[in-house]
Amino acid sequence: MEKLLFLVHRLPYPPNKGDKIRSFHFLKALSQQYEIYLGTFVDDPEDWQYEQTVQSYCQETCIVSLNPRISKVKSLTGLLSGQALSLPYYKNKEMQDWIDQILKSAAIKKVLIFSSVMAQFVLNKQNLEIITDYVDVDSDKWRQYALKKRWPESWIYRRESEKLLSFERQVVSRSISGIFVSEQEAAHFQALVPEYKDRISFVNNGVDTDYFSPLLNYPSPYQASETPIVFTGAMDYWANVDAVVWFAKAVFPAIYSKDPSARFYIVGSKPAKDVQALIELPGIVVTGRVEDVRPYLAFAALVVAPLRIARGIQNKVLEAMAMEKTVLGTAAAIEGIPVNDQIRVFIEDDPLQSAQLASHLLTEKDRNKAESNRQFVIDHFSWYSSTEKLISMIN
């Protein structure tokens, strides 16, 4: 089997959040075609229990502990070096030494980068075929953050956007292909770096529709008297925090005033302080980490994705669709999903209109009937077709 160096910024397991879902399915598929040499970081101590699971897909691994607090301090050196702060955040001698050694001893010629920051470990290497999965245009996320923050944070985020875009351009100049999570995301990056337009493509995310299936038996996590509206996602991620705080304060009160049985369930691990504070509001429930998100989706009256800062395709939307749930989201959250009249996915950015639409959807007789959503995901967002496309690009 041919050898492949796979560099991932976060341990690709368990597949319980956006980037880890994508990186795990890539790892799983690629391990059938290549001897995988995996370099990755563990930024959550709970993930060390999955070390052997990840190693079972690989010929050899270098898994390095990354302390987010220490890395944030390290990132500040970027202000002195002129780099994007994201680069020193991940800079690591142990990882670099392992990569240098493995490229020589295993004579590896192909490298798959997952998240552009990992490219810093191989950019100065010669005779390598580099494929970079940017996933999203990260530099544009920082630009969006800057618009939402006050000085000095706005200045820092704007600087990060500019510096990271410069690095993203450098990476694609050394890559034979730069891929993104959706056609729209790829087109956005092509507009930013038109000189490398021909190297930029996309590989869609997928959904494990056998796992996210409404046909399985789940226990209901709700009270019988409740009408649950659900958001799922990692609740220490700033874009998710912003989304639920906005929905809880700007949208949900109007829904609750019409239907006191309505409950807004915020389902996800490590809720930030701003999220925890929402439980003081009527009708808001913050679950924290749950063992299985599927019961919360299976018995939801409505799934919402009110992201105001987003890039690419949201797995949370695809998973809800696979569970035959009606989805109400913002334009940013639904980007990358070709909405049509055949599926029950609704887009609304105005808070008042969003509340009115949600109330209408909750009172519909067949509100839980969204079979077309599941079929749409099966037809357009399977991991099999996505990983086949990735493998063809690497080959």
Secondary structure, DSSP 8 states (H G I E B T S, - for coil): -EEEEEEESS---S--SHHHHHHHHHHHHHTTTEEEEEEEEE-SGGGGGGHHHHHTT-SEEEEEE--HHHHHHHHTTHHHHT--THHHHH--HHHHHHHHHHHHHTT--EEEEESGGGGGGTTT-SS-EEEEEEES-HHHHHHHHHHHS-TTHHHHHHHHHHHHHHHHHHHHHH-SEEEESSHHHHHHHHHH-GGGGGGEEE------TTTS-TTS-----S-TT-EEEEEES-TTSHHHHHHHHHIIIIIHHHHHHH-TTEEEEEE-SS--HHHHGGGGSTTEEEEES-S-SHHHHHT-SEEEE--SS--S--HHHHHHHHTT--EEE-HHHHTTS---TTS-EEE--SHHHHHHHHHHHHH-TTTT--HHHHHHHHHH--HHHHHHHHHHHH-
